[in-house]
């Protein structure tokens, strides 16, 4: 807005800073609740990695996480059984929306 210059910019920055935590809780809260319910640390690691960097193939997950093939296959199977992730037609893993399970 003309005439307000720095004051307006400061207001917008302060507003964004104050709103960010609430927006993050609103957007990621259900995903973090799922994360909390997972048992093993490997399940949590894979779920969090997918949440932040989806979609991923089996090999990119394996390389990115440095995880053994058997361990990753077992974890992906458990996450799919819980319907926390899906594998699409291109064989890429994605996190499902909370409430879809």
Residue pairs with C-beta under 8 A, 6 or more apart in sequence:
1 8
28 51
30 98
30 99
31 51
31 95
31 98
33 98
34 47
34 84
34 98
35 44
35 47
35 48
35 51
38 44
38 47
38 84
40 75
42 67
42 71
42 75
43 75
43 78
43 79
45 65
45 67
46 61
46 65
46 67
46 72
46 75
46 76
46 79
47 79
47 84
47 85
47 95
49 56
49 61
49 64
49 65
50 56
50 61
50 85
50 93
50 94
50 95
51 95
53 64
54 92
54 93
54 94
54 95
55 88
55 90
55 92
55 93
55 94
56 64
56 92
56 93
57 91
57 92
57 93
58 72
58 73
58 76
58 91
58 93
61 67
61 72
61 76
61 93
62 69
62 72
65 72
67 75
76 85
76 87
76 93
79 85
80 86
80 87
82 101
83 96
83 100
83 101
84 95
84 96
84 101
85 93
85 94
85 95
85 96
86 93
86 94
86 96
87 93
87 94
88 94
